[in-house]
Amino acid sequence: MNNSNNSSTVLVAGATGFLGSEICRQLISKNKNVKGLVRATSDSIKVAHLKQLGVETIEGDLKNKDSLKNALHGVSAIISTVSSTLSRQEGDSIQTVDDEGQNNLIDAAVSAAVAQFVYISFCTMPGEFPLQTAKRKTEKHLEESGLNYTILQPTYFMEVWLSPALGFDYPNAKATIYGEGKNKVSWIAIQDVASFAVASLDNPLAKNRIIELGGPEALSPLEVVNIFEVNKGNKFTVQFVAEETLRAQKDGAQDPLSESFAALMLGVVAGSEIDMKTALDVFPIQLTTVNDYATR
């Protein structure tokens, strides 16, 4: 574990994920004692990376209440980024992880008298769908738990939604655009979400607050394509997916995850602009622009 004059320990749930590992890195850089919650089946390379950073890894699973009791021993604060959406193992689902699992962690935190709980949710999206239902249920449970909490509600992560995995294939100058691509989204960088989470720990203004998060500017998908074209010096081939097609995907989805992804794509169609004045008053953080992301 990282040597620190600060005897308090922060547990990061979801430590092997993109966001969780960045939160661990930032906590270590601030000389915090950090535990990373991992599973016996977690990727060994990712676990080794956490240990190299100086994170004490401890086994536990949100689906197993008993495993959380040991994991929370000596923990003063929790930051939870856990979700079943991008990384799933056997038995993982929106219900077992994003809903029941998160609630198990909150209940365990209450039993362990943890001083603070920071929960990474997401901002309000149009319509109803299983992932949003689970997030709002967890937020309500946390608000009613008696714990000191901070709920962060970021909009779309640029490293996820502006990546080849979701059709924004910038290495090959191709982009899939949901809808007409004209409504604006306040794309946010993963490292910035991590910075807000870490800053929440020592900031009394963040106590018992729900704070929406976005990037420094709202840009439509077509404006994002233009930024990448200028940066890469290549004209993009753009393919549009009609809003009606996405609605049909959502209505015809065979499972909660597919329904939720279609709904999130419809959220891009509708746009997701976040006014950052409140968040930046609480946390004076220098935000990453889409142009910064395109450049690197």
N, C-alpha and C positions, 0 to 999 in steps of 0.2 A: 504493500500500500504506500501511497505517496506520503512522505514525511511532512508533517504540517504542525504548526503551532495551534491550528484550529482543530480542536478535538471532535467537532461534530462531523458526522458522516452522511453523505448523500447517496442514496440508492437510486440508480438509473434503471428503470424497467424498460426493456426494449433496447438494451445496450449494444446489441450486435447490429442493429439497423442503421441506415444512413444517418438519421437524425440522432438516434441514441448515442452512436459512437462519436459524433461531433460534439454532443453535449458533454460526454465523458472527457474528450480532449480539452474542451474549454474549461471544465471544472478543474482538471489537473493543472492547467496553465495558471489557474488562480490559487493553486496550492491547497485545494480542498481534498479531504479524504473521500474517496469514491469507491462504492461497491457497484459492480455491474451485474444485474440479474441475468443469468444465462440458463439454458436448459442442457441436460445431458446430451441432447441431440443437436445442440447448436453447432454451427459451422466452426470447426477447430481453428481455421485460419483467422476468422474474425475474433474468436476468443483469445488467440495468441496476440493479436494486434492490441486488444484491450489491455492485456497484461504488460505488453511492451510500453504502453502509455503510462502505466503505473496504477492501473485499476485493479482492485481486488475483485476477482470474479467469484460469484457465489451462485450455486444452483438453486433454481426455484421455477415454478410454473404457475401462472395466474389461474390455471384450471384446477390446481391442487392446493387447497387452502392450507393444509398442514405444512407444505414446503415453504410457504411464505413466512411462517412464524420464525423459523431459523434465519431466513434471509433478512428479516427486519431487526434482528438483535443489534442494538447499538446504533441504530439509524435515527437521525434527527430530522431528515427531510427526504422526500421521494419526488423524483421527476419521472412521470410515466408517459412514454411515447408509444406504448404497445398497440399494435393493430394487426388484424389478420389479413389485411388487404394486399400487401406486397410480399409478405413472407409467411408461408403457411406450412405447417407440419400436420401429421395425422391427428385428427381430433380437433383441429383449429377451425373455427368458423366465426362469423360475426357474432352469433349468439354466445358461443363458449368463451371467446376472447374479448371482443370489444364491449360486450354487454356483461355477462356473468363474471368473466375474468377480471375486468377492471373493478367491478363491485367487490369481488373477493379481496382485491388489493386494498381498496379503501377500508373495508371492514378490518383487515389485518392491521392497517395503519392506526385505526382507532384503538384496537386492542393493545398495540405496542406503544401507544401514546406518542406517536410521531408528531413533531411540532409543525410541520408544513408539508403540504401536498400540492405539487404543480402538475396539472393535467394538460396534455396537448390534445386538443379537440380539433374541430374545424369550424369555420364561420357558417352561418345559416345559409342553407341552399334551398332553392325552390322545390316545392313538392315534398312528398313523403317517400322514404325508401329505407331499407333495413339499417344501413350504416348510420344514417342520420338519426334514426330512432334510438339506436344504441348509444350514440354520442350524447344525445340530449338526456337520456335516462341516467347515464353515468354522471353528467354534470349535476343533475338534480340530486342524485344520491350523495355526491361530494358536498354540495351546498348544505345538505341537511345532516351531514355526518358529525358536525361539531369541530371538524379539523379546520385549521387555518389553511385556506386554499388560494391558489391562483389558477384560473382556467384561461388558457390561451387558445384563441380561435383563428389560426392562420387560414388564408385562402390558398390558392393553388401553388404548390412548390414548383419553381421553374425547372429544377433538375429532374423532376419526374414528368411533368406535363409538357415540357419543351425538350423532350428526349426521344431517341429512336423507339424506345419501348412503347410509347403511346402515339407514335405516328409522326413525330417531329424529327425526321431523319436528316439532321443538319449535315452529317458527314457526306451524305450523298445528295444534298441540296433538294430534298423532297419534304413536303409537309402535308399532312392530313389536317384539314380544317373542319371543325364541327360547326354546322350551320353556315351562316354567311361570313362569319369571321370578323364582324364589325363591332360587336359589343366589347367593352373594355374589361380587363381583368387586372387586378393589382398583384401580379406574379411576385412571389417572395422566395428568397434564397434559403435553403436549408440551414446554412451557417447563421443566418440572421434569426431564424426561429430558435435555434440553439442559444444564441446570445440573449434573446428575450427570456428564455427559460432559466438560464443561469443567473441573469440579472434579477429575476423574480425572488430569488432566495434571500437576498439581503436588503430588499427594498420594502419598507413599510407601506409605501403607496400601492404596492401590488397585492397587499393582503386582502383576502376575501373579495377579489375582483374578477370579473370576466372581461377580457381584453381582446378585441379583434385585431388581427395582424395582416398587413399586406406590405407590398414593396413601396418604393418611393414614387412610383408613377403607375397609372393605369393605362394599359396598352391593349389594343385589340390584337387577336391572332394575326391579322394581316399586317399590322404595324410591326409585330414581332418578326414576321417573315422578312419585311423590308430591312430591319436592323441586321438580321443575319446575312442578307444578301449584300449589304454594304460592307459588313465585316469580312465575309468570306470571298467577296468578289465574284460570286456565282449567282445566276438567276435560279430561283427555286421552281421546281415543278409542284404545283399545288393541286390537291385533290379535295373536293368538298364532300362531306357527308351531311345529307339533308336532315334538318331537325325532325321531320316526320319519320325518317329511318331510325333515328335514335329513340324516338317515342315508342316506335314499334318494338325495338329491342328491349326497352324497359318493360313494356306491357307483356311481352312474350318471354321474358327471362325465366329460365328453369330453376334458378337458385338465387339466394339473397345477394351473393357477391356480384353476379352478372347484372342483376337489377340495379345494384348500387353504382357500379361503374357506368352504366348507361345514364343514370341520374346525374352523376358527376360530370359526364360529358355534356349533358343538357345544361348543367350549371355554367359551363364554359360558354355555351351558346347564349345564355341569358346575360352573361357578364357578371363580374364579382368585384365591384369597386369598394375599397376600404379607405375610409378617412383615417389617416394615421396620426392626427393631431393628439388625441388622447393617449395613444400608446407612446408617442415620442415625448410627451410631457412626463410620463412615468419613467420611461427608459430612453435617455438621449443616445440612441444607437445610430451609427452611420449605416444606412441601408444599401444593399447591393442592387444595382440596376440591371435590367435585361441586357443592356449594352455591355456591362461588366462581364456578365455570364457568357455572352456571345464572344467576347474578346478572348476569354481564357479557355 
